[in-house]
Amino acid sequence: MNTIEFNRKYTKLPTGIKTAVLVACEGVRLQDLTLAFILYDTEYRDGDMIAYNELRDAYLRGEDGNYLCLILKSDTGAIFTTLRKDNEENREKYMNVPTGWRVKHRQQFNIIIKED
């Protein structure tokens, strides 16, 4: 089974998540997203503090880039999203290349959370 790795325990991730099913995958430009979405997507806990990953900082600096927005349903039933760079490797992982870049709908992924 394929995996999706997170380098932190983001607050968007459901407690106890082990697997998730890919519901949809959409190409997005970073600067087309709202600040509220960026904050949701990048927030994690650092002890008692709320922190954000480097993607939030890039957004606030006005940097742009193409991403894949994955919409997933966890084994706990919760829906969450994650942004991944839009590149050949991620397109092959999350989309059916031979069928015109359509999403690998309903594909299941193991969720790995690598905590510091």
Secondary structure as UniProt FT lines:
FT   STRAND          2..6
FT   TURN            11..12
FT   TURN            15..16
FT   STRAND          19..29
FT   HELIX           30..32
FT   HELIX           35..42
FT   STRAND          43..46
FT   TURN            47..48
FT   STRAND          49..52
FT   HELIX           54..60
FT   TURN            61..62
FT   STRAND          66..74
FT   TURN            75..76
FT   STRAND          79..85
FT   HELIX           88..94
FT   STRAND          95..96
FT   HELIX           97..99
FT   STRAND          102..103
FT   TURN            105..106
FT   STRAND          108..113
//
